[in-house]
């Protein structure tokens, strides 16, 4: 038995005024999504717990059956793993933004005018020569304004505060220790030194000088957050006696999957943005099913347009994803595989940030108890046979259908 889990990032939503009181899913003409609902059983998921907004990292841990209250060790490690860094025990990793600050250090733009991936790579190359007294550094850009920083050395701690406060018009804070330990104080001091040296290099870089001359925002500072270390986790393959693969564009999702023991399949043109090669990702997913028991397909575009506060664009993106999934649906039906369609969290597209609303779920496959749900959306799925479940319940439900769950008791 084989299965595919399709996670459309941030797809859950709330009623939108521009969509006449409908969510983007309700407004969308998404026939493949609706067919999955009609052929399967549906429900809604409180990914962490009712009313708790999930981060994308903790959400994916939960959806794969790992309680984030137990296994979460900071997002930075997942970002670094997904970016291809060979993390070692003792390393502390951060997710970072290229950002714009004024001369007083006040944040003007957290994404440096959404600097391009190629420009960010040029700037990241200039930061490779930074030398610190008490630690080695690894800095890589990933997609657009995003990047990862790894501190490597003795006596480091992930218990340091975020420099990126997610706010505009405020002066960037200095990193500070979050516990009374020499390791935390040492790490905060090292991080401060890196930020200061990076800012000097970035402000003097020809690319930023040229951007400023064109009226564009210079990427003149690095804002780290989400300090993390390697998690101590039993691989998913050992957990369920399966061979699993992951297909994603964003570094975070590759990193979470890699930490859990998934093989990572890289798809040319899979960018983790709206302009991703979704057709290629679907083709690679279908091909991966020949060699793997479980394939995870992550699609970021729904979250991107949600953060851009564009409900109408989100509706269009949902329709596009639905069309592109048609070949996968046909293979799943033909081979009698299982297919899970869900989201990792709700990102209301009139708010632009994560919220704790439950997300829709549909599971189709040969043994599911088909219910009466005819559409795939937040309200229709709530009437389904699966009811309202927790994120950590999903994997066990799927593995039960695949006959991977042992008997409890006699």
ABEGO torsion letter per residue (X at the ends): XBBBBBBBBGABBBBBAAAGGBBAAAABBBAAAAAAAAABBBBBBBAABBGBBBBAAAAAAAAAGBBAAAABAEAAAAAAAAAGBBBBBGBBBBBBBBBBBBAAGBBABAAGGGBBAAAAAAAAAAAAABBBAABBBBBBBBBEABBBBBBBEBGBBABBBBABAGBBGBBBBBBBBABBBAAAAAAAAAAAAAAAAAAAAAAABAAAAAAAAAGBBBBABBBBBGBBBBBBBBBAAAAAGBBBBBBBABAAAAAAAAAAGBBBBBBBGBAGBAABBAAAAAAAAAAAAAABABBBBBBAAAAAAAAAGBAAAAAAAAAAAAAAAAAAAAAAAAAGBBBBBBBABBBBAAAGBBBABBBBBBBBEAABBBBABABBBAAAAAABAAEBBBAAAAAAAAAAAAGABBBBEX
